[in-house]
Amino acid sequence: MRGLAAFLLLVVFFTPCYAGNNLIFYQVGERDVGVARTLKAYFEEKGFSVSVYQGETTIEKHVDRVKRINNERQAIFLAAQFVKSDKERVLVGLTPERGGAPGAAGRRGEMEDLFLALDQVPLKFAPESRRLADAVASSFQAKPVHLPLFPLLGVDMPAIFMRIEYKEETLNQTLFTLNDGLQKYFRRDKKNEK
């Protein structure tokens, strides 16, 4: 419990200021070094700064890993499960927006954001996560779904989950389509900054 309390305090006091076209891939499921290398190489070639982590299966290890990830000050968090299959399917999920994002539109004060529960932290970025999910899902001609997602617990940046089933020979095309969705998201964000 002390570790969880310390994590929540760190999240609050060291909330990252995400910037640039930076990606965190949190590889869910079996570790696939080949996919991790391919992801990193492909997206770095496209101009992204990329970090790839293996997802954790226990809450204690997940909290430790996410604490370090939040301190990297990356732009977006993509929890991803890549599965070789004879079919091509994509599921894009995001955390339910229960009651809207804390701190959004002045509804909550900064002091209230200091004491967020682990599952409330992703809500700080609910609008951005929704735009990200919409951009990525539309590139795959899918619709995002709201799910309670363990890999997004405590993530303090825009975040989505993706389950991508792909044929081995079409992995590069799948990454091209994912990149298209990410480019849509970042272009729209740049327009919103002006």
ZADO-1210 file (C-alpha; in nm, 4 decimals, padded with zeros to 6 digits):
<atoms>
<atom x="00.0000" y="00.0000" z="00.0000" code="MET" pos="1"/>
<atom x="00.2834" y="00.2417" z="00.0763" code="ARG" pos="2"/>
<atom x="00.4155" y="00.1888" z="-00.2763" code="GLY" pos="3"/>
<atom x="00.0756" y="00.2725" z="-00.4230" code="LEU" pos="4"/>
<atom x="00.0451" y="00.5883" z="-00.2117" code="ALA" pos="5"/>
<atom x="00.3972" y="00.6950" z="-00.3118" code="ALA" pos="6"/>
<atom x="00.3136" y="00.6319" z="-00.6763" code="PHE" pos="7"/>
<atom x="00.0009" y="00.8474" z="-00.6578" code="LEU" pos="8"/>
<atom x="00.1962" y="01.1326" z="-00.4983" code="LEU" pos="9"/>
<atom x="00.4677" y="01.1076" z="-00.7639" code="LEU" pos="10"/>
<atom x="00.2071" y="01.1116" z="-01.0399" code="VAL" pos="11"/>
<atom x="00.0552" y="01.4265" z="-00.8990" code="VAL" pos="12"/>
<atom x="00.3722" y="01.6238" z="-00.8313" code="PHE" pos="13"/>
<atom x="00.5615" y="01.5195" z="-01.1394" code="PHE" pos="14"/>
<atom x="00.2872" y="01.5243" z="-01.3988" code="THR" pos="15"/>
<atom x="00.4710" y="01.5106" z="-01.7286" code="PRO" pos="16"/>
<atom x="00.4394" y="01.7773" z="-01.9867" code="CYS" pos="17"/>
<atom x="00.4147" y="01.5596" z="-02.2966" code="TYR" pos="18"/>
<atom x="00.5560" y="01.7020" z="-02.6143" code="ALA" pos="19"/>
<atom x="00.6521" y="01.6095" z="-02.9654" code="GLY" pos="20"/>
<atom x="00.5845" y="01.2953" z="-03.1632" code="ASN" pos="21"/>
<atom x="00.6955" y="01.0510" z="-02.8988" code="ASN" pos="22"/>
<atom x="00.5541" y="00.7022" z="-02.8460" code="LEU" pos="23"/>
<atom x="00.5501" y="00.4463" z="-02.5683" code="ILE" pos="24"/>
<atom x="00.4606" y="00.0943" z="-02.6803" code="PHE" pos="25"/>
<atom x="00.3579" y="-00.1253" z="-02.3872" code="TYR" pos="26"/>
<atom x="00.3652" y="-00.4754" z="-02.5337" code="GLN" pos="27"/>
<atom x="00.0830" y="-00.6787" z="-02.3780" code="VAL" pos="28"/>
<atom x="00.0813" y="-01.0586" z="-02.3783" code="GLY" pos="29"/>
<atom x="00.3704" y="-01.2792" z="-02.4803" code="GLU" pos="30"/>
<atom x="00.6984" y="-01.1029" z="-02.5304" code="ARG" pos="31"/>
<atom x="00.7781" y="-01.0821" z="-02.9009" code="ASP" pos="32"/>
<atom x="01.1253" y="-00.9362" z="-02.9495" code="VAL" pos="33"/>
<atom x="01.0858" y="-00.9379" z="-03.3294" code="GLY" pos="34"/>
<atom x="00.7687" y="-00.7271" z="-03.3176" code="VAL" pos="35"/>
<atom x="00.9257" y="-00.4937" z="-03.0581" code="ALA" pos="36"/>
<atom x="01.2301" y="-00.4350" z="-03.2819" code="ARG" pos="37"/>
<atom x="01.0135" y="-00.3891" z="-03.5896" code="THR" pos="38"/>
<atom x="00.7895" y="-00.1359" z="-03.4089" code="LEU" pos="39"/>
<atom x="01.0850" y="00.0637" z="-03.2813" code="LYS" pos="40"/>
<atom x="01.2689" y="00.0676" z="-03.6158" code="ALA" pos="41"/>
<atom x="00.9569" y="00.1464" z="-03.8209" code="TYR" pos="42"/>
<atom x="00.8369" y="00.4385" z="-03.6097" code="PHE" pos="43"/>
<atom x="01.1844" y="00.5828" z="-03.5510" code="GLU" pos="44"/>
<atom x="01.2265" y="00.5880" z="-03.9296" code="GLU" pos="45"/>
<atom x="00.9015" y="00.7892" z="-03.9410" code="LYS" pos="46"/>
<atom x="01.0502" y="01.0505" z="-03.7053" code="GLY" pos="47"/>
<atom x="00.9099" y="00.9331" z="-03.3715" code="PHE" pos="48"/>
<atom x="01.1041" y="00.8873" z="-03.0513" code="SER" pos="49"/>
<atom x="01.0048" y="00.5339" z="-02.9420" code="VAL" pos="50"/>
<atom x="01.0293" y="00.3342" z="-02.6203" code="SER" pos="51"/>
<atom x="00.9063" y="-00.0255" z="-02.6047" code="VAL" pos="52"/>
<atom x="00.8244" y="-00.1957" z="-02.2744" code="TYR" pos="53"/>
<atom x="00.7025" y="-00.5430" z="-02.1964" code="GLN" pos="54"/>
<atom x="00.3698" y="-00.5230" z="-02.0143" code="GLY" pos="55"/>
<atom x="00.3434" y="-00.6488" z="-01.6582" code="GLU" pos="56"/>
<atom x="00.0827" y="-00.8910" z="-01.5272" code="THR" pos="57"/>
<atom x="00.0770" y="-00.7957" z="-01.1577" code="THR" pos="58"/>
<atom x="-00.0465" y="-00.4617" z="-01.0299" code="ILE" pos="59"/>
<atom x="00.2654" y="-00.3963" z="-00.8199" code="GLU" pos="60"/>
<atom x="00.5036" y="-00.4456" z="-01.1131" code="LYS" pos="61"/>
<atom x="00.2695" y="-00.2553" z="-01.3457" code="HIS" pos="62"/>
<atom x="00.2591" y="00.0434" z="-01.1072" code="VAL" pos="63"/>
<atom x="00.6408" y="00.0498" z="-01.0848" code="ASP" pos="64"/>
<atom x="00.6777" y="00.0301" z="-01.4608" code="ARG" pos="65"/>
<atom x="00.4130" y="00.2979" z="-01.5280" code="VAL" pos="66"/>
<atom x="00.5761" y="00.5304" z="-01.2746" code="LYS" pos="67"/>
<atom x="00.8993" y="00.5156" z="-01.4768" code="ARG" pos="68"/>
<atom x="00.7093" y="00.5529" z="-01.8050" code="ILE" pos="69"/>
<atom x="00.5214" y="00.8617" z="-01.6805" code="ASN" pos="70"/>
<atom x="00.8560" y="01.0238" z="-01.5986" code="ASN" pos="71"/>
<atom x="00.9764" y="00.9805" z="-01.9586" code="GLU" pos="72"/>
<atom x="00.7515" y="01.2679" z="-02.0651" code="ARG" pos="73"/>
<atom x="00.6385" y="01.0919" z="-02.3802" code="GLN" pos="74"/>
<atom x="00.3445" y="01.2086" z="-02.5870" code="ALA" pos="75"/>
<atom x="00.1251" y="00.8986" z="-02.6101" code="ILE" pos="76"/>
<atom x="00.0992" y="00.5518" z="-02.4587" code="PHE" pos="77"/>
<atom x="-00.0020" y="00.2609" z="-02.6808" code="LEU" pos="78"/>
<atom x="-00.0695" y="-00.0626" z="-02.4966" code="ALA" pos="79"/>
<atom x="-00.0531" y="-00.3103" z="-02.7822" code="ALA" pos="80"/>
<atom x="-00.1031" y="-00.6796" z="-02.8297" code="GLN" pos="81"/>
<atom x="00.0191" y="-00.8009" z="-03.1677" code="PHE" pos="82"/>
<atom x="-00.1063" y="-01.1493" z="-03.2560" code="VAL" pos="83"/>
<atom x="-00.0096" y="-01.3455" z="-03.5680" code="LYS" pos="84"/>
<atom x="-00.3269" y="-01.4828" z="-03.7205" code="SER" pos="85"/>
<atom x="-00.4764" y="-01.5995" z="-04.0464" code="ASP" pos="86"/>
<atom x="-00.7210" y="-01.3062" z="-04.0216" code="LYS" pos="87"/>
<atom x="-00.6615" y="-00.9338" z="-03.9921" code="GLU" pos="88"/>
<atom x="-00.8603" y="-00.7658" z="-03.7146" code="ARG" pos="89"/>
<atom x="-00.8077" y="-00.4637" z="-03.4928" code="VAL" pos="90"/>
<atom x="-00.9638" y="-00.3664" z="-03.1624" code="LEU" pos="91"/>
<atom x="-00.8967" y="-00.0162" z="-03.0303" code="VAL" pos="92"/>
<atom x="-01.0009" y="00.0413" z="-02.6707" code="GLY" pos="93"/>
<atom x="-00.9877" y="00.3264" z="-02.4254" code="LEU" pos="94"/>
<atom x="-01.0783" y="00.3781" z="-02.0616" code="THR" pos="95"/>
<atom x="-01.4436" y="00.4621" z="-01.9890" code="PRO" pos="96"/>
<atom x="-01.4890" y="00.8367" z="-01.9369" code="GLU" pos="97"/>
<atom x="-01.6918" y="00.8058" z="-01.6183" code="ARG" pos="98"/>
<atom x="-01.8160" y="01.1572" z="-01.5522" code="GLY" pos="99"/>
<atom x="-01.5580" y="01.3274" z="-01.7701" code="GLY" pos="100"/>
<atom x="-01.1942" y="01.4010" z="-01.7100" code="ALA" pos="101"/>
<atom x="-01.0857" y="01.5346" z="-01.3714" code="PRO" pos="102"/>
<atom x="-00.9592" y="01.8887" z="-01.3959" code="GLY" pos="103"/>
<atom x="-01.1223" y="01.9437" z="-01.7354" code="ALA" pos="104"/>
<atom x="-01.2902" y="02.2745" z="-01.8073" code="ALA" pos="105"/>
<atom x="-01.2349" y="02.3981" z="-01.4525" code="GLY" pos="106"/>
<atom x="-01.4819" y="02.1500" z="-01.3026" code="ARG" pos="107"/>
<atom x="-01.2281" y="02.0341" z="-01.0474" code="ARG" pos="108"/>
<atom x="-00.9513" y="02.2172" z="-00.8748" code="GLY" pos="109"/>
<atom x="-00.5824" y="02.1418" z="-00.8845" code="GLU" pos="110"/>
<atom x="-00.5910" y="02.0234" z="-00.5234" code="MET" pos="111"/>
<atom x="-00.8530" y="01.7606" z="-00.6080" code="GLU" pos="112"/>
<atom x="-00.6274" y="01.6272" z="-00.8850" code="ASP" pos="113"/>
<atom x="-00.3561" y="01.5657" z="-00.6241" code="LEU" pos="114"/>
<atom x="-00.5460" y="01.2696" z="-00.4829" code="PHE" pos="115"/>
<atom x="-00.6515" y="01.0665" z="-00.7839" code="LEU" pos="116"/>
<atom x="-00.7000" y="00.6929" z="-00.7542" code="ALA" pos="117"/>
<atom x="-00.4970" y="00.4764" z="-00.9899" code="LEU" pos="118"/>
<atom x="-00.7912" y="00.4217" z="-01.2261" code="ASP" pos="119"/>
<atom x="-00.8703" y="00.7967" z="-01.2317" code="GLN" pos="120"/>
<atom x="-00.5279" y="00.9109" z="-01.3565" code="VAL" pos="121"/>
<atom x="-00.5995" y="00.8265" z="-01.7257" code="PRO" pos="122"/>
<atom x="-00.9173" y="01.0373" z="-01.7048" code="LEU" pos="123"/>
<atom x="-00.7021" y="01.3525" z="-01.6967" code="LYS" pos="124"/>
<atom x="-00.6385" y="01.2889" z="-02.0659" code="PHE" pos="125"/>
<atom x="-00.9803" y="01.1502" z="-02.1629" code="ALA" pos="126"/>
<atom x="-01.0431" y="01.3986" z="-02.4510" code="PRO" pos="127"/>
<atom x="-00.6953" y="01.3427" z="-02.5976" code="GLU" pos="128"/>
<atom x="-00.7262" y="00.9645" z="-02.5578" code="SER" pos="129"/>
<atom x="-01.0636" y="00.9756" z="-02.7331" code="ARG" pos="130"/>
<atom x="-00.9146" y="01.1714" z="-03.0272" code="ARG" pos="131"/>
<atom x="-00.6242" y="00.9251" z="-03.0427" code="LEU" pos="132"/>
<atom x="-00.8571" y="00.6227" z="-03.0367" code="ALA" pos="133"/>
<atom x="-01.0794" y="00.7772" z="-03.3053" code="ASP" pos="134"/>
<atom x="-00.7812" y="00.8548" z="-03.5314" code="ALA" pos="135"/>
<atom x="-00.6235" y="00.5099" z="-03.4988" code="VAL" pos="136"/>
<atom x="-00.9513" y="00.3151" z="-03.5218" code="ALA" pos="137"/>
<atom x="-01.0683" y="00.5104" z="-03.8283" code="SER" pos="138"/>
<atom x="-00.7442" y="00.4249" z="-04.0099" code="SER" pos="139"/>
<atom x="-00.8287" y="00.0577" z="-03.9574" code="PHE" pos="140"/>
<atom x="-01.1946" y="00.1226" z="-04.0483" code="GLN" pos="141"/>
<atom x="-01.3009" y="00.0288" z="-03.6947" code="ALA" pos="142"/>
<atom x="-01.4733" y="00.2016" z="-03.4044" code="LYS" pos="143"/>
<atom x="-01.3095" y="00.2417" z="-03.0639" code="PRO" pos="144"/>
<atom x="-01.4699" y="00.0781" z="-02.7618" code="VAL" pos="145"/>
<atom x="-01.4654" y="00.1795" z="-02.3946" code="HIS" pos="146"/>
<atom x="-01.3272" y="-00.0960" z="-02.1719" code="LEU" pos="147"/>
<atom x="-01.1863" y="-00.1152" z="-01.8197" code="PRO" pos="148"/>
<atom x="-00.8241" y="-00.1727" z="-01.9198" code="LEU" pos="149"/>
<atom x="-00.5539" y="-00.2918" z="-01.6793" code="PHE" pos="150"/>
<atom x="-00.2619" y="-00.1770" z="-01.9027" code="PRO" pos="151"/>
<atom x="-00.3845" y="00.1849" z="-01.8848" code="LEU" pos="152"/>
<atom x="-00.4020" y="00.2037" z="-01.5017" code="LEU" pos="153"/>
<atom x="-00.1989" y="00.4992" z="-01.3748" code="GLY" pos="154"/>
<atom x="-00.0924" y="00.6162" z="-01.7212" code="VAL" pos="155"/>
<atom x="-00.0554" y="00.9939" z="-01.7084" code="ASP" pos="156"/>
<atom x="-00.0713" y="01.0793" z="-02.0796" code="MET" pos="157"/>
<atom x="-00.3118" y="01.0107" z="-02.3680" code="PRO" pos="158"/>
<atom x="-00.3420" y="00.6320" z="-02.3854" code="ALA" pos="159"/>
<atom x="-00.5206" y="00.3576" z="-02.5768" code="ILE" pos="160"/>
<atom x="-00.5156" y="-00.0215" z="-02.6021" code="PHE" pos="161"/>
<atom x="-00.4864" y="-00.2021" z="-02.9349" code="MET" pos="162"/>
<atom x="-00.5222" y="-00.5705" z="-03.0144" code="ARG" pos="163"/>
<atom x="-00.3927" y="-00.6190" z="-03.3644" code="ILE" pos="164"/>
<atom x="-00.4289" y="-00.9541" z="-03.5377" code="GLU" pos="165"/>
<atom x="-00.2123" y="-00.9609" z="-03.8479" code="TYR" pos="166"/>
<atom x="-00.0811" y="-01.1971" z="-04.1108" code="LYS" pos="167"/>
<atom x="00.2960" y="-01.2274" z="-04.0900" code="GLU" pos="168"/>
<atom x="00.3422" y="-01.0979" z="-04.4449" code="GLU" pos="169"/>
<atom x="00.1238" y="-00.7907" z="-04.3787" code="THR" pos="170"/>
<atom x="00.2913" y="-00.6570" z="-04.0614" code="LEU" pos="171"/>
<atom x="00.4492" y="-00.3638" z="-04.2488" code="ASN" pos="172"/>
<atom x="00.1120" y="-00.2706" z="-04.4024" code="GLN" pos="173"/>
<atom x="-00.0429" y="-00.2879" z="-04.0543" code="THR" pos="174"/>
<atom x="00.2258" y="-00.0525" z="-03.9196" code="LEU" pos="175"/>
<atom x="00.1693" y="00.1793" z="-04.2172" code="PHE" pos="176"/>
<atom x="-00.2020" y="00.1963" z="-04.1268" code="THR" pos="177"/>
<atom x="-00.1210" y="00.2553" z="-03.7579" code="LEU" pos="178"/>
<atom x="00.1200" y="00.5329" z="-03.8573" code="ASN" pos="179"/>
<atom x="-00.1564" y="00.6905" z="-04.0672" code="ASP" pos="180"/>
<atom x="-00.3798" y="00.7045" z="-03.7594" code="GLY" pos="181"/>
<atom x="-00.1020" y="00.8510" z="-03.5443" code="LEU" pos="182"/>
<atom x="-00.0284" y="01.1156" z="-03.8075" code="GLN" pos="183"/>
<atom x="-00.3984" y="01.2133" z="-03.8094" code="LYS" pos="184"/>
<atom x="-00.3893" y="01.2498" z="-03.4309" code="TYR" pos="185"/>
<atom x="-00.0718" y="01.4611" z="-03.4256" code="PHE" pos="186"/>
<atom x="-00.1852" y="01.6836" z="-03.7149" code="ARG" pos="187"/>
<atom x="-00.5126" y="01.7547" z="-03.5373" code="ARG" pos="188"/>
<atom x="-00.3308" y="01.8280" z="-03.2111" code="ASP" pos="189"/>
<atom x="-00.1021" y="02.0773" z="-03.3872" code="LYS" pos="190"/>
<atom x="-00.4071" y="02.2546" z="-03.5316" code="LYS" pos="191"/>
<atom x="-00.5592" y="02.2740" z="-03.1807" code="ASN" pos="192"/>
<atom x="-00.2404" y="02.4372" z="-03.0429" code="GLU" pos="193"/>
<atom x="-00.2597" y="02.7304" z="-03.2883" code="LYS" pos="194"/>
</atoms>
